[in-house]
């Protein structure tokens, strides 16, 4: 179920990403033309722009100034920075220092007596302090900052005289390279030229300066459209693939179940195919049935071991025994004989389901090769093989990897082995069923049996052809150590969860 | 869980997808450009570029035209100040008073059409511009205009002008695009500082060959005219009294601008007092001509003394102290009768 949900989530996310990508290039596409204005109408007679502001966005800027009083004259003047600053001197003024956001111009405020020299240094500070839409607030802080240096400057500079004089009407000054005047409103288009140019905006030098709007064309990139669509598609496809795999797997399972139901009274075989949860529950149920059936006649070596297992807490010995039985003498115990028969069915089921499971793993791609082996082991038969394979692999890789590395795979092994336990449980059930005696025990203590005994046992039977030579010691030892340290707890937990 | 996927890996994958989506949304915001100003200019910049200079000259021309029309210097506004305004006012007055006489004097024809321009490249105010104009219609010599902007909020105004003397070669000036340094009145490195130059020339005008600066200045047409004039007048009045001329510096600072060779063009204003004194009893000392016309009569009988005050503007080329030829040249001069006082 979780996988399916995950797959669906992937599909939804992928589609969402595609949609967002397309939207980012269409309905969410930012405007090509932006107009920025001061956060508030100035309360000082002059507003200037710092050098570089006018061509910050584009080489050509459209300036529009609107006076609070529609009948008051307005002036837009362009001048060299040195000239404009000299003209403004220590008069209170605002200086536009940059863009606070895409709607607001950042500015600093120089109050009465601000030294003309300071503003040159301000822009850097200003841009830091005036950020975001809070431009209206932060500038005031700046003003305080600029005020302090201004006090010093006042004492030095002959600012007192200039202070006393009101600003003259800036219109008509010889300093301005260009000048536009109007009544109430004026517009001006400026195209960038090299140099430090400053724009000065004012009414008549005494009234508050007009509001300033700067309009640029801006380059709007839609960098997320293509990658977004690609990414979204990939995610969607991934999700779809997962879904399909899931559905196929389900189909397979159902078909196998049906087939098993038709052919043999022991559909258990099919259940062994998958280690999935529903199956395990099912197994449990089946196991329970089997147990009922099995109670009628207990017999055989495994029976004794299972008996021991049923006694609570006797898990470890039982498992050990089981494993021993399974590995050391796969043929001797009754289980062994049954596996041989069941082996045919299992193999068929494994072949069928194995394909699906492999696909799935391809789809998921997350686990390294070793683990994939482990993952592939939903089928009890396959499970041991990877376990064994993992063992030898580790051995082979050992030279390359450090011991820690070797340990890790073991840990992972544990993890999949745990699962294999689940799988093993069904395996047992199969095996048990024929024997009859095992089943009840299995039902009672599925987890216990699950991990060690049946897994290895069934694995052996199947894998013998494949990996046998090195396998035997490894699975045993690793399995045993695992059992001793973590295995029981682990299996128990798993069982609990599953139940 | 029965799925083979470790939870962590899955969460990570989900996180990655979510992050991508978040990026997408964030992508709607175009990054704010930062303000990148050009670096400040390396060297000094001329105070005016050509378009602005033309504008300034046109404004001055307009102001002069306005004043010429009414004969009232207040119509200059702020565009003509200092010595230029004073001499122009004198010209208007003289023209007005002599208009109906034989001595009718027209105000100087002034033009602002530039021929050679030197622009100050100082950072500080006042900023100055020297313009050698073309020869205006009805004139036979170009003008040298000195213009100045006292402070950033003020206008450039005509500060002083002189007619260039005939056969005068003006010193080469630095290109306007580079600008020229100002030469303060007390500048060193010149044969004489601008202020000293003016002082010396005043002394020279007054004493001619007896002046200690006689060798410092090259001969110039203006001075020779002044001297000739003075000798003639002195001779004509010697039966009745004395005629003396006193030259002194006006309150206006001389304006200096460096030439290409490190010298300076200096424009300064002088006051010339021509004093007619009747020193011999029972004699008659009559002053006629322009002075009388200025006073509103055909001739003036001088009781004790008569002082005719002239406004004199002189332009010099002061070579650098280490020049081969260290004689100061007079480039041009202007003289206008300013007032007549009788006692």
HADDOCK unambig.tbl for C-alpha pairs under 7 A between the chains (distance, minus, plus):
assign (segid A and resid 3 and name CA) (segid B and resid 3 and name CA) 6.72 0.50 0.50
assign (segid A and resid 17 and name CA) (segid B and resid 21 and name CA) 5.79 0.50 0.50
assign (segid A and resid 20 and name CA) (segid B and resid 24 and name CA) 6.65 0.50 0.50
assign (segid A and resid 21 and name CA) (segid B and resid 24 and name CA) 6.49 0.50 0.50
assign (segid A and resid 24 and name CA) (segid B and resid 28 and name CA) 6.06 0.50 0.50
assign (segid A and resid 28 and name CA) (segid B and resid 28 and name CA) 6.23 0.50 0.50
assign (segid A and resid 29 and name CA) (segid B and resid 28 and name CA) 6.42 0.50 0.50
assign (segid A and resid 30 and name CA) (segid B and resid 28 and name CA) 6.41 0.50 0.50
assign (segid A and resid 51 and name CA) (segid B and resid 37 and name CA) 5.20 0.50 0.50
assign (segid A and resid 52 and name CA) (segid B and resid 35 and name CA) 5.45 0.50 0.50
assign (segid A and resid 52 and name CA) (segid B and resid 36 and name CA) 5.20 0.50 0.50
assign (segid A and resid 52 and name CA) (segid B and resid 37 and name CA) 3.94 0.50 0.50
assign (segid A and resid 52 and name CA) (segid B and resid 38 and name CA) 6.80 0.50 0.50
assign (segid A and resid 53 and name CA) (segid B and resid 35 and name CA) 5.49 0.50 0.50
assign (segid A and resid 56 and name CA) (segid B and resid 33 and name CA) 6.26 0.50 0.50
assign (segid A and resid 56 and name CA) (segid B and resid 34 and name CA) 6.48 0.50 0.50
assign (segid A and resid 56 and name CA) (segid B and resid 35 and name CA) 5.14 0.50 0.50
assign (segid A and resid 56 and name CA) (segid B and resid 36 and name CA) 6.72 0.50 0.50
assign (segid A and resid 57 and name CA) (segid B and resid 33 and name CA) 6.18 0.50 0.50
assign (segid A and resid 86 and name CA) (segid B and resid 152 and name CA) 5.84 0.50 0.50
assign (segid A and resid 87 and name CA) (segid B and resid 152 and name CA) 4.95 0.50 0.50
assign (segid A and resid 87 and name CA) (segid B and resid 153 and name CA) 5.48 0.50 0.50
assign (segid A and resid 98 and name CA) (segid B and resid 35 and name CA) 5.90 0.50 0.50
assign (segid A and resid 99 and name CA) (segid B and resid 32 and name CA) 6.95 0.50 0.50
assign (segid A and resid 101 and name CA) (segid B and resid 32 and name CA) 6.75 0.50 0.50
assign (segid A and resid 102 and name CA) (segid B and resid 32 and name CA) 6.99 0.50 0.50
assign (segid A and resid 173 and name CA) (segid B and resid 155 and name CA) 6.44 0.50 0.50
assign (segid A and resid 174 and name CA) (segid B and resid 52 and name CA) 6.76 0.50 0.50
assign (segid A and resid 174 and name CA) (segid B and resid 56 and name CA) 6.71 0.50 0.50
assign (segid A and resid 174 and name CA) (segid B and resid 155 and name CA) 6.08 0.50 0.50
assign (segid A and resid 174 and name CA) (segid B and resid 156 and name CA) 6.84 0.50 0.50
assign (segid A and resid 177 and name CA) (segid B and resid 52 and name CA) 6.52 0.50 0.50
assign (segid A and resid 194 and name CA) (segid B and resid 38 and name CA) 6.87 0.50 0.50
assign (segid A and resid 195 and name CA) (segid B and resid 38 and name CA) 5.58 0.50 0.50
assign (segid A and resid 196 and name CA) (segid B and resid 37 and name CA) 6.42 0.50 0.50
assign (segid A and resid 196 and name CA) (segid B and resid 38 and name CA) 5.70 0.50 0.50
assign (segid A and resid 196 and name CA) (segid B and resid 40 and name CA) 6.42 0.50 0.50
assign (segid A and resid 220 and name CA) (segid B and resid 30 and name CA) 6.79 0.50 0.50
assign (segid A and resid 224 and name CA) (segid B and resid 24 and name CA) 5.98 0.50 0.50
assign (segid A and resid 224 and name CA) (segid B and resid 27 and name CA) 6.71 0.50 0.50
assign (segid A and resid 276 and name CA) (segid B and resid 2 and name CA) 5.42 0.50 0.50
assign (segid A and resid 277 and name CA) (segid B and resid 2 and name CA) 5.86 0.50 0.50
assign (segid A and resid 375 and name CA) (segid B and resid 4 and name CA) 5.69 0.50 0.50
